[in-house]
């Protein structure tokens, strides 16, 4: 491909599908389910790829209302040539939710994606930081402050961000949406609204709670119940993307892998709890997982760590 050429654009939704099918569903996801913009974008792309496949197979978008198992099997078979297994599972999950919504609203008679056979996906162990690596990462803001590269506001705010992600196990979207009214500083607990508009109580830990109180006293301009906790230099709510970029800076400073994301601090939180003997169902509740199986992946991480220690330390390892 020459420099003047560009990759073909991924398909988008035809206007009639966008208005009649996608927009009501997107409004439901955003306002009732409180899904992130990232999830909405992925669901929209899944629908756009599916509609493009229908059109390529000479099936009009209007056929969305009466597709059956045969068409869905054909789609899955063809999609396996274009997508990896995990992407395909994510696409089908989004399309299944799409049809579930329209089945409830009477626009379709069946959900053709229920029970569709899919290739198995190997469960990948989540990446996480060791406790020593976390200490190196958390020390980053103070190091930059001591060198005069950031000011006191930024140092305390950045440390607070990482302590809330790690100490409270918050998702980055939950962190960005956190308001002062949701935190009880006396008890060190925050009420967090997570996926599916579900509220849970998150113990933040002593260090994170102390930092919230310190930041509120020394730097916050607005501390009403709906005032954001994590703000930029203009005291506006800090976007998720800025949190992600901030973390990259401290990963580089600590010489840690640059592919680690804010979500990996949540992985570290869960793994360290289980390594210290926390009950699996308690960790499930703390993370806000609907299914225990989602939390169980962290037990595999713990076992993998134990096996590694055994292999390095035991004469028969």
KAPE-V64946 format. One record per helix or strand of 3 or more residues. SS is the DSSP state (@ for helix, = for strand). FROM is the first residue (numbers start at 1). TO is the last residue. If there is no record, write none. Layout:
SS/FROM/TO ; SS/FROM/TO
This chain:
@/15/32 ; @/37/56 ; @/61/66 ; @/69/79 ; @/85/104 ; @/131/138 ; @/140/146 ; @/152/167 ; @/172/176 ; @/180/182 ; =/189/193 ; @/195/197 ; =/199/203 ; @/206/218 ; @/240/253 ; @/262/275 ; @/280/287 ; @/292/313
